[in-house]
Amino acid sequence: MLNGFLKNLKISAKFNILMIIVFIIGSSLSGLALSTVLNQRAETEVVSKATALIQMVESVRGYTQDHVTPLLEQRLETEQRFTPEVVPSFSSREVFDRFRKLEEYKSFAYKDATLNPTNLRDKADSFETQLVNTFQSQPGLQQASGFRNDGGTNLFYIARPLKIKNESCLKCHSTPEVAPKNMIRDYGRDNGFGWQVNSIVAAKVIYVPADEIFASGQRSLSIVMGVVVGIFAIVILAINLLLKKTVIQRIKKIAKTAQRVSVGEMDATFEENSKDEIGVLAAAFNRMKTSFGLAMKFLNEQ
């Protein structure tokens, strides 16, 4: 059935069908390959941004721990007055919140996701609780990363364990009785206590919005594929014009002359000056016409 259908088509139609089939197959394969490359590039960009941000946050934590906290601890000891700036988590969160005021980073987030936090804004949700539990069960694990869906938003995260390394932290997190009074007043005596040295109490988590970056990759793919389709359409049009001028019209002219010769118009000539295949065909038809004329003359003489 297909062969019969193709036999009834003109050469240009057959050629266009072939080109379209080749284009569909080629564009599908190239589109798949390009999509894979763009997705990998987008994922690399997401990972790179998240890694840079969590390293920045850890630098703030380290600076606070090594330089700011020692300066303010004396006040804590002499006045028994709690100052939030001595807490690396507080400093890093405040710095990151300022950082998020930049338009480019307003959808990014940082959190010291804690199972038993002093400040309830650091309370780990169910997903983050699993991260903390993973770090607790695998003490050698230094980092976890992947994707999570939060309210319909696709987020890439990098998480690292937060381990209590200094006994100075226990001044505020051991028992409510030894904690600064103003800390109890501000945050209450029910949360953030019972911590121990060398225990993992939280996960430092950076969230990077992945949808926007992957959508940018898809837009790039759409633009590239649109350009490819446009170029293909121009090529098809140009080839059709070339095919019509250099092949179809010349074959039609030869067919029309052959039709005249078949009804006895022996003065009809296959006019073709080109030396290509169609020119050779026209020359062969002229020789055949001459031979046919001589044969007819011989038969008439007999």
Summary of the structure (lengths in Angstrom):
residues: 302
radius of gyration: 39.9
end to end distance: 49.0
largest distance: 139.4
contacts: 809
relative contact order: 0.11
helix: 66%
strand: 12%
